[in-house]
Amino acid sequence: DDSVAVSELRFEPIDVKRSRTVPVKVYLGKSRTPQPVVLFSHGLGGSRENNEYLGRHWAAAGYVAVFMQHAGSDNEVIQGASLREKLATLKAAVSSIASRDRFNDVPFVIDQLELWNQQVGHELQGKLNVEKLGMSGHSYGAATTLAVTGQKFPLRVSFHDSRIDAFLAMSPQPGKGLKPAEAFGHITTPFLCLTGTKDASPVDPDMKPSERREVYAAFPPGDKYQLVLKDAEHF
């Protein structure tokens, strides 16, 4: 019931090891007991303020929704840019450095949630069931979601976080470097892919919407689902 009272909290935790701030926006209901947590990662050029309807809906349904913001690929990279400059700036923000920063933001935020949940006097103290974690994201956020679920990358690089129990990727992409079966064929955790028949890429004109469905096709059977919306575009 989306009419349930939902609170919004904002925090700016700093990852000292990386000298990096990872802003978060937290949506939570009025439950007196610890609630399961859903993380959300925004797309390229987005922010923690995106997809508010999802955060409020999940919080009303009994989850604590934690929306992360990723410096280097968020809305700040295009602030002040002209319309012509924005596309080039966004394309430049899709880099191995930005991806690594994003992927490492997730475990840092989980660490912070575990800390805040135990911290006396913190606004989130005792409100989080950190033993029940979900991860989600759209577009570049879907790539972030796939990375922490254990996607394989060249050179055996891994960003897997075993604390996360289930995953939702909106507009996933198979990535480059490894075939989908090699990248995703070992993933056993519950997963939902969401895409559309016109879900092309705003920054890669060569990408076909059908390529997004290669992720689901590469998963092994068991607790894997895919929803394809007819005529749905990327946004």
LOVEXNU-432121 format. One record per residue (C-alpha): residue number from 1; residue in three letters; x, y, z. Coordinates in nm, 3 decimals, decimal comma. Example, Ala and Ser with C-alpha at 12.3 -4.5 7.8 and 13.67 -1.06 7.14 Angstrom:
<atoms>
<atom><num>1</num><residu>ALA</residu><u>1,230</u><v>-0,450</v><w>0,780</w></atom>
<atom><num>2</num><residu>SER</residu><u>1,367</u><v>-0,106</v><w>0,714</w></atom>
</atoms>
This chain:
<atoms>
<atom><num>1</num><residu>ASP</residu><u>0,000</u><v>0,000</v><w>0,000</w></atom>
<atom><num>2</num><residu>ASP</residu><u>0,183</u><v>0,313</v><w>-0,124</w></atom>
<atom><num>3</num><residu>SER</residu><u>-0,028</u><v>0,529</v><w>0,107</w></atom>
<atom><num>4</num><residu>VAL</residu><u>0,168</u><v>0,398</v><w>0,407</w></atom>
<atom><num>5</num><residu>ALA</residu><u>0,379</u><v>0,675</v><w>0,563</w></atom>
<atom><num>6</num><residu>VAL</residu><u>0,730</u><v>0,665</v><w>0,421</w></atom>
<atom><num>7</num><residu>SER</residu><u>1,026</u><v>0,863</v><w>0,553</w></atom>
<atom><num>8</num><residu>GLU</residu><u>1,324</u><v>0,980</v><w>0,351</w></atom>
<atom><num>9</num><residu>LEU</residu><u>1,672</u><v>1,012</v><w>0,499</w></atom>
<atom><num>10</num><residu>ARG</residu><u>1,991</u><v>1,124</v><w>0,326</w></atom>
<atom><num>11</num><residu>PHE</residu><u>2,347</u><v>1,043</v><w>0,429</w></atom>
<atom><num>12</num><residu>GLU</residu><u>2,692</u><v>1,116</v><w>0,281</w></atom>
<atom><num>13</num><residu>PRO</residu><u>2,923</u><v>0,842</v><w>0,413</w></atom>
<atom><num>14</num><residu>ILE</residu><u>3,290</u><v>0,866</v><w>0,319</w></atom>
<atom><num>15</num><residu>ASP</residu><u>3,494</u><v>0,563</v><w>0,218</w></atom>
<atom><num>16</num><residu>VAL</residu><u>3,824</u><v>0,667</v><w>0,375</w></atom>
<atom><num>17</num><residu>LYS</residu><u>4,021</u><v>0,394</v><w>0,195</w></atom>
<atom><num>18</num><residu>ARG</residu><u>3,917</u><v>0,537</v><w>-0,142</w></atom>
<atom><num>19</num><residu>SER</residu><u>3,877</u><v>0,904</v><w>-0,040</w></atom>
<atom><num>20</num><residu>ARG</residu><u>3,530</u><v>0,878</v><w>-0,189</w></atom>
<atom><num>21</num><residu>THR</residu><u>3,188</u><v>0,994</v><w>-0,075</w></atom>
<atom><num>22</num><residu>VAL</residu><u>2,895</u><v>0,767</v><w>-0,162</w></atom>
<atom><num>23</num><residu>PRO</residu><u>2,570</u><v>0,962</v><w>-0,103</w></atom>
<atom><num>24</num><residu>VAL</residu><u>2,263</u><v>0,753</v><w>-0,022</w></atom>
<atom><num>25</num><residu>LYS</residu><u>1,893</u><v>0,821</v><w>0,009</w></atom>
<atom><num>26</num><residu>VAL</residu><u>1,700</u><v>0,587</v><w>0,237</w></atom>
<atom><num>27</num><residu>TYR</residu><u>1,325</u><v>0,523</v><w>0,219</w></atom>
<atom><num>28</num><residu>LEU</residu><u>1,166</u><v>0,348</v><w>0,516</w></atom>
<atom><num>29</num><residu>GLY</residu><u>0,824</u><v>0,286</v><w>0,662</w></atom>
<atom><num>30</num><residu>LYS</residu><u>0,710</u><v>0,301</v><w>1,024</w></atom>
<atom><num>31</num><residu>SER</residu><u>0,779</u><v>-0,061</v><w>1,121</w></atom>
<atom><num>32</num><residu>ARG</residu><u>0,913</u><v>-0,117</v><w>1,472</w></atom>
<atom><num>33</num><residu>THR</residu><u>1,096</u><v>-0,433</v><w>1,367</w></atom>
<atom><num>34</num><residu>PRO</residu><u>1,406</u><v>-0,461</v><w>1,144</w></atom>
<atom><num>35</num><residu>GLN</residu><u>1,310</u><v>-0,474</v><w>0,774</w></atom>
<atom><num>36</num><residu>PRO</residu><u>1,488</u><v>-0,637</v><w>0,477</w></atom>
<atom><num>37</num><residu>VAL</residu><u>1,695</u><v>-0,402</v><w>0,262</w></atom>
<atom><num>38</num><residu>VAL</residu><u>1,685</u><v>-0,333</v><w>-0,113</w></atom>
<atom><num>39</num><residu>LEU</residu><u>1,977</u><v>-0,144</v><w>-0,267</w></atom>
<atom><num>40</num><residu>PHE</residu><u>1,934</u><v>0,054</v><w>-0,590</w></atom>
<atom><num>41</num><residu>SER</residu><u>2,203</u><v>0,177</v><w>-0,832</w></atom>
<atom><num>42</num><residu>HIS</residu><u>2,113</u><v>0,457</v><w>-1,076</w></atom>
<atom><num>43</num><residu>GLY</residu><u>2,192</u><v>0,470</v><w>-1,446</w></atom>
<atom><num>44</num><residu>LEU</residu><u>2,449</u><v>0,685</v><w>-1,625</w></atom>
<atom><num>45</num><residu>GLY</residu><u>2,400</u><v>1,053</v><w>-1,543</w></atom>
<atom><num>46</num><residu>GLY</residu><u>2,153</u><v>0,978</v><w>-1,264</w></atom>
<atom><num>47</num><residu>SER</residu><u>2,151</u><v>1,031</v><w>-0,889</w></atom>
<atom><num>48</num><residu>ARG</residu><u>2,011</u><v>0,899</v><w>-0,561</w></atom>
<atom><num>49</num><residu>GLU</residu><u>1,701</u><v>1,109</v><w>-0,632</w></atom>
<atom><num>50</num><residu>ASN</residu><u>1,605</u><v>0,899</v><w>-0,936</w></atom>
<atom><num>51</num><residu>ASN</residu><u>1,324</u><v>0,640</v><w>-0,932</w></atom>
<atom><num>52</num><residu>GLU</residu><u>1,161</u><v>0,779</v><w>-0,620</w></atom>
<atom><num>53</num><residu>TYR</residu><u>0,844</u><v>0,587</v><w>-0,704</w></atom>
<atom><num>54</num><residu>LEU</residu><u>1,033</u><v>0,261</v><w>-0,657</w></atom>
<atom><num>55</num><residu>GLY</residu><u>1,186</u><v>0,365</v><w>-0,327</w></atom>
<atom><num>56</num><residu>ARG</residu><u>0,851</u><v>0,474</v><w>-0,184</w></atom>
<atom><num>57</num><residu>HIS</residu><u>0,673</u><v>0,163</v><w>-0,316</w></atom>
<atom><num>58</num><residu>TRP</residu><u>0,930</u><v>-0,076</v><w>-0,168</w></atom>
<atom><num>59</num><residu>ALA</residu><u>0,931</u><v>0,107</v><w>0,165</w></atom>
<atom><num>60</num><residu>ALA</residu><u>0,551</u><v>0,094</v><w>0,180</w></atom>
<atom><num>61</num><residu>ALA</residu><u>0,573</u><v>-0,281</v><w>0,110</w></atom>
<atom><num>62</num><residu>GLY</residu><u>0,795</u><v>-0,340</v><w>0,414</w></atom>
<atom><num>63</num><residu>TYR</residu><u>1,150</u><v>-0,294</v><w>0,283</w></atom>
<atom><num>64</num><residu>VAL</residu><u>1,414</u><v>-0,035</v><w>0,358</w></atom>
<atom><num>65</num><residu>ALA</residu><u>1,517</u><v>0,101</v><w>0,017</w></atom>
<atom><num>66</num><residu>VAL</residu><u>1,870</u><v>0,242</v><w>-0,009</w></atom>
<atom><num>67</num><residu>PHE</residu><u>1,942</u><v>0,442</v><w>-0,325</w></atom>
<atom><num>68</num><residu>MET</residu><u>2,313</u><v>0,498</v><w>-0,392</w></atom>
<atom><num>69</num><residu>GLN</residu><u>2,481</u><v>0,774</v><w>-0,594</w></atom>
<atom><num>70</num><residu>HIS</residu><u>2,801</u><v>0,700</v><w>-0,785</w></atom>
<atom><num>71</num><residu>ALA</residu><u>3,043</u><v>0,990</v><w>-0,832</w></atom>
<atom><num>72</num><residu>GLY</residu><u>3,205</u><v>0,992</v><w>-1,175</w></atom>
<atom><num>73</num><residu>SER</residu><u>2,899</u><v>0,857</v><w>-1,354</w></atom>
<atom><num>74</num><residu>ASP</residu><u>2,622</u><v>1,056</v><w>-1,186</w></atom>
<atom><num>75</num><residu>ASN</residu><u>2,439</u><v>1,374</v><w>-1,284</w></atom>
<atom><num>76</num><residu>GLU</residu><u>2,730</u><v>1,591</v><w>-1,177</w></atom>
<atom><num>77</num><residu>VAL</residu><u>2,936</u><v>1,483</v><w>-1,478</w></atom>
<atom><num>78</num><residu>ILE</residu><u>2,695</u><v>1,664</v><w>-1,712</w></atom>
<atom><num>79</num><residu>GLN</residu><u>2,616</u><v>1,972</v><w>-1,502</w></atom>
<atom><num>80</num><residu>GLY</residu><u>2,691</u><v>2,285</v><w>-1,700</w></atom>
<atom><num>81</num><residu>ALA</residu><u>2,740</u><v>2,094</v><w>-2,026</w></atom>
<atom><num>82</num><residu>SER</residu><u>2,553</u><v>2,197</v><w>-2,338</w></atom>
<atom><num>83</num><residu>LEU</residu><u>2,311</u><v>1,954</v><w>-2,499</w></atom>
<atom><num>84</num><residu>ARG</residu><u>2,574</u><v>1,868</v><w>-2,762</w></atom>
<atom><num>85</num><residu>GLU</residu><u>2,841</u><v>1,813</v><w>-2,497</w></atom>
<atom><num>86</num><residu>LYS</residu><u>2,628</u><v>1,597</v><w>-2,270</w></atom>
<atom><num>87</num><residu>LEU</residu><u>2,628</u><v>1,284</v><w>-2,489</w></atom>
<atom><num>88</num><residu>ALA</residu><u>3,006</u><v>1,293</v><w>-2,533</w></atom>
<atom><num>89</num><residu>THR</residu><u>3,050</u><v>1,353</v><w>-2,160</w></atom>
<atom><num>90</num><residu>LEU</residu><u>2,823</u><v>1,062</v><w>-2,072</w></atom>
<atom><num>91</num><residu>LYS</residu><u>3,004</u><v>0,828</v><w>-2,314</w></atom>
<atom><num>92</num><residu>ALA</residu><u>3,335</u><v>0,926</v><w>-2,154</w></atom>
<atom><num>93</num><residu>ALA</residu><u>3,191</u><v>0,845</v><w>-1,811</w></atom>
<atom><num>94</num><residu>VAL</residu><u>3,142</u><v>0,479</v><w>-1,912</w></atom>
<atom><num>95</num><residu>SER</residu><u>3,496</u><v>0,370</v><w>-1,830</w></atom>
<atom><num>96</num><residu>SER</residu><u>3,673</u><v>0,091</v><w>-1,647</w></atom>
<atom><num>97</num><residu>ILE</residu><u>3,758</u><v>0,335</v><w>-1,367</w></atom>
<atom><num>98</num><residu>ALA</residu><u>3,396</u><v>0,452</v><w>-1,326</w></atom>
<atom><num>99</num><residu>SER</residu><u>3,277</u><v>0,091</v><w>-1,334</w></atom>
<atom><num>100</num><residu>ARG</residu><u>3,523</u><v>-0,021</v><w>-1,070</w></atom>
<atom><num>101</num><residu>ASP</residu><u>3,428</u><v>0,274</v><w>-0,849</w></atom>
<atom><num>102</num><residu>ARG</residu><u>3,058</u><v>0,187</v><w>-0,885</w></atom>
<atom><num>103</num><residu>PHE</residu><u>3,107</u><v>-0,182</v><w>-0,817</w></atom>
<atom><num>104</num><residu>ASN</residu><u>3,309</u><v>-0,106</v><w>-0,502</w></atom>
<atom><num>105</num><residu>ASP</residu><u>3,049</u><v>0,142</v><w>-0,378</w></atom>
<atom><num>106</num><residu>VAL</residu><u>2,808</u><v>-0,146</v><w>-0,312</w></atom>
<atom><num>107</num><residu>PRO</residu><u>3,005</u><v>-0,338</v><w>-0,046</w></atom>
<atom><num>108</num><residu>PHE</residu><u>3,102</u><v>-0,007</v><w>0,114</w></atom>
<atom><num>109</num><residu>VAL</residu><u>2,735</u><v>0,091</v><w>0,148</w></atom>
<atom><num>110</num><residu>ILE</residu><u>2,649</u><v>-0,251</v><w>0,291</w></atom>
<atom><num>111</num><residu>ASP</residu><u>2,931</u><v>-0,209</v><w>0,545</w></atom>
<atom><num>112</num><residu>GLN</residu><u>2,787</u><v>0,130</v><w>0,639</w></atom>
<atom><num>113</num><residu>LEU</residu><u>2,436</u><v>-0,011</v><w>0,680</w></atom>
<atom><num>114</num><residu>GLU</residu><u>2,569</u><v>-0,283</v><w>0,910</w></atom>
<atom><num>115</num><residu>LEU</residu><u>2,754</u><v>-0,017</v><w>1,112</w></atom>
<atom><num>116</num><residu>TRP</residu><u>2,460</u><v>0,224</v><w>1,133</w></atom>
<atom><num>117</num><residu>ASN</residu><u>2,225</u><v>-0,057</v><w>1,233</w></atom>
<atom><num>118</num><residu>GLN</residu><u>2,438</u><v>-0,114</v><w>1,545</w></atom>
<atom><num>119</num><residu>GLN</residu><u>2,531</u><v>0,249</v><w>1,612</w></atom>
<atom><num>120</num><residu>VAL</residu><u>2,358</u><v>0,384</v><w>1,922</w></atom>
<atom><num>121</num><residu>GLY</residu><u>2,159</u><v>0,695</v><w>1,843</w></atom>
<atom><num>122</num><residu>HIS</residu><u>2,180</u><v>0,661</v><w>1,465</w></atom>
<atom><num>123</num><residu>GLU</residu><u>1,854</u><v>0,715</v><w>1,276</w></atom>
<atom><num>124</num><residu>LEU</residu><u>1,879</u><v>0,365</v><w>1,128</w></atom>
<atom><num>125</num><residu>GLN</residu><u>1,974</u><v>0,186</v><w>1,450</w></atom>
<atom><num>126</num><residu>GLY</residu><u>1,782</u><v>-0,142</v><w>1,475</w></atom>
<atom><num>127</num><residu>LYS</residu><u>1,573</u><v>-0,071</v><w>1,166</w></atom>
<atom><num>128</num><residu>LEU</residu><u>1,760</u><v>-0,291</v><w>0,917</w></atom>
<atom><num>129</num><residu>ASN</residu><u>1,754</u><v>-0,667</v><w>0,867</w></atom>
<atom><num>130</num><residu>VAL</residu><u>2,097</u><v>-0,679</v><w>0,705</w></atom>
<atom><num>131</num><residu>GLU</residu><u>2,075</u><v>-1,059</v><w>0,680</w></atom>
<atom><num>132</num><residu>LYS</residu><u>1,817</u><v>-1,011</v><w>0,402</w></atom>
<atom><num>133</num><residu>LEU</residu><u>1,963</u><v>-0,799</v><w>0,123</w></atom>
<atom><num>134</num><residu>GLY</residu><u>1,846</u><v>-0,737</v><w>-0,234</w></atom>
<atom><num>135</num><residu>MET</residu><u>2,032</u><v>-0,549</v><w>-0,507</w></atom>
<atom><num>136</num><residu>SER</residu><u>1,881</u><v>-0,367</v><w>-0,805</w></atom>
<atom><num>137</num><residu>GLY</residu><u>1,963</u><v>-0,106</v><w>-1,065</w></atom>
<atom><num>138</num><residu>HIS</residu><u>1,879</u><v>0,038</v><w>-1,406</w></atom>
<atom><num>139</num><residu>SER</residu><u>2,113</u><v>0,048</v><w>-1,709</w></atom>
<atom><num>140</num><residu>TYR</residu><u>2,461</u><v>0,124</v><w>-1,569</w></atom>
<atom><num>141</num><residu>GLY</residu><u>2,301</u><v>0,031</v><w>-1,238</w></atom>
<atom><num>142</num><residu>ALA</residu><u>2,203</u><v>-0,304</v><w>-1,391</w></atom>
<atom><num>143</num><residu>ALA</residu><u>2,567</u><v>-0,355</v><w>-1,488</w></atom>
<atom><num>144</num><residu>THR</residu><u>2,657</u><v>-0,275</v><w>-1,127</w></atom>
<atom><num>145</num><residu>THR</residu><u>2,399</u><v>-0,527</v><w>-1,008</w></atom>
<atom><num>146</num><residu>LEU</residu><u>2,538</u><v>-0,798</v><w>-1,235</w></atom>
<atom><num>147</num><residu>ALA</residu><u>2,893</u><v>-0,729</v><w>-1,116</w></atom>
<atom><num>148</num><residu>VAL</residu><u>2,816</u><v>-0,782</v><w>-0,748</w></atom>
<atom><num>149</num><residu>THR</residu><u>2,611</u><v>-1,094</v><w>-0,820</w></atom>
<atom><num>150</num><residu>GLY</residu><u>2,936</u><v>-1,252</v><w>-0,935</w></atom>
<atom><num>151</num><residu>GLN</residu><u>2,965</u><v>-1,181</v><w>-1,307</w></atom>
<atom><num>152</num><residu>LYS</residu><u>3,297</u><v>-1,306</v><w>-1,441</w></atom>
<atom><num>153</num><residu>PHE</residu><u>3,529</u><v>-1,056</v><w>-1,609</w></atom>
<atom><num>154</num><residu>PRO</residu><u>3,853</u><v>-1,097</v><w>-1,804</w></atom>
<atom><num>155</num><residu>LEU</residu><u>4,167</u><v>-1,154</v><w>-1,598</w></atom>
<atom><num>156</num><residu>ARG</residu><u>3,950</u><v>-1,324</v><w>-1,332</w></atom>
<atom><num>157</num><residu>VAL</residu><u>3,850</u><v>-0,993</v><w>-1,178</w></atom>
<atom><num>158</num><residu>SER</residu><u>3,554</u><v>-1,032</v><w>-0,939</w></atom>
<atom><num>159</num><residu>PHE</residu><u>3,329</u><v>-0,790</v><w>-0,750</w></atom>
<atom><num>160</num><residu>HIS</residu><u>3,103</u><v>-1,057</v><w>-0,599</w></atom>
<atom><num>161</num><residu>ASP</residu><u>2,941</u><v>-0,977</v><w>-0,265</w></atom>
<atom><num>162</num><residu>SER</residu><u>2,801</u><v>-1,292</v><w>-0,107</w></atom>
<atom><num>163</num><residu>ARG</residu><u>2,593</u><v>-1,096</v><w>0,146</w></atom>
<atom><num>164</num><residu>ILE</residu><u>2,331</u><v>-1,015</v><w>-0,121</w></atom>
<atom><num>165</num><residu>ASP</residu><u>2,049</u><v>-1,268</v><w>-0,153</w></atom>
<atom><num>166</num><residu>ALA</residu><u>1,853</u><v>-1,167</v><w>-0,465</w></atom>
<atom><num>167</num><residu>PHE</residu><u>1,892</u><v>-0,938</v><w>-0,766</w></atom>
<atom><num>168</num><residu>LEU</residu><u>1,684</u><v>-0,725</v><w>-1,005</w></atom>
<atom><num>169</num><residu>ALA</residu><u>1,848</u><v>-0,585</v><w>-1,319</w></atom>
<atom><num>170</num><residu>MET</residu><u>1,650</u><v>-0,334</v><w>-1,528</w></atom>
<atom><num>171</num><residu>SER</residu><u>1,796</u><v>-0,313</v><w>-1,881</w></atom>
<atom><num>172</num><residu>PRO</residu><u>2,086</u><v>-0,553</v><w>-1,822</w></atom>
<atom><num>173</num><residu>GLN</residu><u>2,364</u><v>-0,588</v><w>-2,077</w></atom>
<atom><num>174</num><residu>PRO</residu><u>2,596</u><v>-0,884</v><w>-2,135</w></atom>
<atom><num>175</num><residu>GLY</residu><u>2,909</u><v>-0,669</v><w>-2,139</w></atom>
<atom><num>176</num><residu>LYS</residu><u>3,223</u><v>-0,723</v><w>-2,342</w></atom>
<atom><num>177</num><residu>GLY</residu><u>3,522</u><v>-0,951</v><w>-2,309</w></atom>
<atom><num>178</num><residu>LEU</residu><u>3,351</u><v>-1,281</v><w>-2,224</w></atom>
<atom><num>179</num><residu>LYS</residu><u>3,062</u><v>-1,466</v><w>-2,384</w></atom>
<atom><num>180</num><residu>PRO</residu><u>2,740</u><v>-1,445</v><w>-2,176</w></atom>
<atom><num>181</num><residu>ALA</residu><u>2,749</u><v>-1,817</v><w>-2,089</w></atom>
<atom><num>182</num><residu>GLU</residu><u>3,097</u><v>-1,776</v><w>-1,946</w></atom>
<atom><num>183</num><residu>ALA</residu><u>3,015</u><v>-1,453</v><w>-1,764</w></atom>
<atom><num>184</num><residu>PHE</residu><u>2,682</u><v>-1,561</v><w>-1,609</w></atom>
<atom><num>185</num><residu>GLY</residu><u>2,649</u><v>-1,938</v><w>-1,642</w></atom>
<atom><num>186</num><residu>HIS</residu><u>2,758</u><v>-2,005</v><w>-1,283</w></atom>
<atom><num>187</num><residu>ILE</residu><u>2,521</u><v>-1,767</v><w>-1,100</w></atom>
<atom><num>188</num><residu>THR</residu><u>2,284</u><v>-1,957</v><w>-0,870</w></atom>
<atom><num>189</num><residu>THR</residu><u>2,122</u><v>-1,672</v><w>-0,673</w></atom>
<atom><num>190</num><residu>PRO</residu><u>1,762</u><v>-1,563</v><w>-0,750</w></atom>
<atom><num>191</num><residu>PHE</residu><u>1,752</u><v>-1,308</v><w>-1,032</w></atom>
<atom><num>192</num><residu>LEU</residu><u>1,491</u><v>-1,105</v><w>-1,222</w></atom>
<atom><num>193</num><residu>CYS</residu><u>1,576</u><v>-0,935</v><w>-1,553</w></atom>
<atom><num>194</num><residu>LEU</residu><u>1,352</u><v>-0,656</v><w>-1,683</w></atom>
<atom><num>195</num><residu>THR</residu><u>1,377</u><v>-0,518</v><w>-2,037</w></atom>
<atom><num>196</num><residu>GLY</residu><u>1,171</u><v>-0,413</v><w>-2,338</w></atom>
<atom><num>197</num><residu>THR</residu><u>1,154</u><v>-0,498</v><w>-2,707</w></atom>
<atom><num>198</num><residu>LYS</residu><u>1,280</u><v>-0,146</v><w>-2,792</w></atom>
<atom><num>199</num><residu>ASP</residu><u>1,532</u><v>-0,125</v><w>-2,506</w></atom>
<atom><num>200</num><residu>ALA</residu><u>1,825</u><v>0,014</v><w>-2,706</w></atom>
<atom><num>201</num><residu>SER</residu><u>2,127</u><v>0,196</v><w>-2,560</w></atom>
<atom><num>202</num><residu>PRO</residu><u>2,132</u><v>0,576</v><w>-2,545</w></atom>
<atom><num>203</num><residu>VAL</residu><u>2,515</u><v>0,577</v><w>-2,564</w></atom>
<atom><num>204</num><residu>ASP</residu><u>2,588</u><v>0,273</v><w>-2,784</w></atom>
<atom><num>205</num><residu>PRO</residu><u>2,401</u><v>0,290</v><w>-3,117</w></atom>
<atom><num>206</num><residu>ASP</residu><u>2,534</u><v>-0,052</v><w>-3,220</w></atom>
<atom><num>207</num><residu>MET</residu><u>2,363</u><v>-0,233</v><w>-2,932</w></atom>
<atom><num>208</num><residu>LYS</residu><u>2,046</u><v>-0,419</v><w>-3,024</w></atom>
<atom><num>209</num><residu>PRO</residu><u>1,759</u><v>-0,448</v><w>-2,771</w></atom>
<atom><num>210</num><residu>SER</residu><u>1,769</u><v>-0,827</v><w>-2,810</w></atom>
<atom><num>211</num><residu>GLU</residu><u>2,123</u><v>-0,835</v><w>-2,666</w></atom>
<atom><num>212</num><residu>ARG</residu><u>1,984</u><v>-0,744</v><w>-2,324</w></atom>
<atom><num>213</num><residu>ARG</residu><u>1,799</u><v>-1,076</v><w>-2,316</w></atom>
<atom><num>214</num><residu>GLU</residu><u>2,127</u><v>-1,267</v><w>-2,354</w></atom>
<atom><num>215</num><residu>VAL</residu><u>2,191</u><v>-1,225</v><w>-1,981</w></atom>
<atom><num>216</num><residu>TYR</residu><u>1,885</u><v>-1,423</v><w>-1,876</w></atom>
<atom><num>217</num><residu>ALA</residu><u>1,949</u><v>-1,682</v><w>-2,148</w></atom>
<atom><num>218</num><residu>ALA</residu><u>2,296</u><v>-1,744</v><w>-2,004</w></atom>
<atom><num>219</num><residu>PHE</residu><u>2,180</u><v>-1,809</v><w>-1,646</w></atom>
<atom><num>220</num><residu>PRO</residu><u>2,156</u><v>-2,169</v><w>-1,522</w></atom>
<atom><num>221</num><residu>PRO</residu><u>1,801</u><v>-2,287</v><w>-1,437</w></atom>
<atom><num>222</num><residu>GLY</residu><u>1,651</u><v>-2,221</v><w>-1,095</w></atom>
<atom><num>223</num><residu>ASP</residu><u>1,501</u><v>-1,902</v><w>-0,949</w></atom>
<atom><num>224</num><residu>LYS</residu><u>1,567</u><v>-1,701</v><w>-1,268</w></atom>
<atom><num>225</num><residu>TYR</residu><u>1,298</u><v>-1,485</v><w>-1,426</w></atom>
<atom><num>226</num><residu>GLN</residu><u>1,272</u><v>-1,238</v><w>-1,712</w></atom>
<atom><num>227</num><residu>LEU</residu><u>1,002</u><v>-0,983</v><w>-1,790</w></atom>
<atom><num>228</num><residu>VAL</residu><u>1,008</u><v>-0,839</v><w>-2,143</w></atom>
<atom><num>229</num><residu>LEU</residu><u>0,770</u><v>-0,549</v><w>-2,202</w></atom>
<atom><num>230</num><residu>LYS</residu><u>0,635</u><v>-0,509</v><w>-2,556</w></atom>
<atom><num>231</num><residu>ASP</residu><u>0,743</u><v>-0,178</v><w>-2,714</w></atom>
<atom><num>232</num><residu>ALA</residu><u>0,913</u><v>-0,060</v><w>-2,392</w></atom>
<atom><num>233</num><residu>GLU</residu><u>1,217</u><v>0,160</v><w>-2,453</w></atom>
<atom><num>234</num><residu>HIS</residu><u>1,524</u><v>0,216</v><w>-2,237</w></atom>
<atom><num>235</num><residu>PHE</residu><u>1,359</u><v>0,463</v><w>-1,999</w></atom>
</atoms>
